Amino acid sequence: MPGAVRDDGGEARRVAKRAVAAMFIAYGQIASAATRAAMSEHGRPEDFARAMSRLNRGEAPEDAIDDRLLAEYAIAGTPEECLAQAQSYAEAGVTELAIAPIGEHPADDIARLGRAIK
């Protein structure tokens, strides 16, 4: 799962929205029909369709993807927010969660998250 961990949660979500938008657009262009259908029906399909429409019109990811939709496809925020998001997966029964740092300084994201784990 893409992850952006910053001291500024808004900055983390902006970074994550750009990565998720690229993923959405790529899937829309190269994914199989079955994968596209699964993505469009997952979670909140009306919000996904709205975001895709806005991205296809050239709107900025920060404007096209709301925070709730982002949370379905990435972990992003302050270290504490990211730990809370990871905890929600654990509460849902997930026993392993791979977070792939995104952005220009992935090692910094890993370090931030590591310092927040108690």
N, C-alpha and C positions, 0 to 999 in steps of 0.2 A: 504494500500500500504506500503510495507517495506520502511523504511527510515533510513538513516545514516547521521547524521549532525556532522561534525567535523570542527575544525579550519583549518585542512589540508584537502582540497577537495579530493586529491588523496587517502588519507587514507580512507575517507568516501566511495569513489567508490570501493576500494578494499574490504571493509567490505560488502558493498551491493552486489558486484559481487559474493562473497561466498554464501550469503543468496539466491540470485536469482538462482545460479547454483544448489543449493540443491533443490529449488522449481522445477526447470526444470526437474531434474533427478527424483524427486518423482512423478511429474505428468506423466513423461514418463513411469514410472513403474506401477503406480496404477490408473491413471485416465482412465475414459471410453474412448472408441474409439472416441466418439463425442468431448470430451474435448481435447484429443490429436490433433484431426483434427483442431479444432478451434484455438488452440495455434499455430499450425504449419502454419496456414493461416493468422494469425493476423499480422498487421503491416508490417514487412519486413521478409517474410517467408524464403527467401534465407539466410539471416543473422541468423535467428533462427536455421535453419537446419545446418548451418555451426557451430554455437556454440554448438549445441547438439552433432554433430559428434566429435568435439574437446573434449568436456567434457567426452563423452563415451570412448574416447581414453586415458583418464586420464590426460589431460592437466589441468593446474591450471585455476580456474575461471577467474583470473585476465588477463590471456592470451586468454581464449576462448570467453569471452564476451566483446564486444567493448562498449564504452561509449554510443553510440547512441542506441544500443539494451538495455542496462541497463536502459536508461531513459524511455523505454516503460513499465518497470516492477517495478521500484523503484524510489524514490526520494533520491538523494545522492549528497553530496558536502558540501561546506561551508554553513553557515547559509544563506548568501545572495543568493547563487546558489540555495539552496533548496526553498527559498521564490520565486525566479524567476520561478522555475519549477512548484511550486504550482499555481502561477499566470497564467501559460499557461493552466492549467486545468480550472481555473476560466474563462479565455477568451474563452475556448471551450464550456462553459455552465455548467460546474460542479459547483454545489452549496454547496456540502459537500464533503470533502476529509479527509479520516481517514489515518493518517500516523502512522504506527506501528514501533516504534524504534527498531532497531536491533543492535546487538553487546553486549559487556560486560557491558556497562554503559548507559542503556537507559534513565535514569533520566537526565544524563548530556546532551544527545542529545536534550531532550525536553527543558531543560533550555537554551541551546544555541539558539535553534530556537525561543524560547519565547523572549529572549533578542533582537533578530534581528527584531522582529515585532514592527513596529512603529505605 
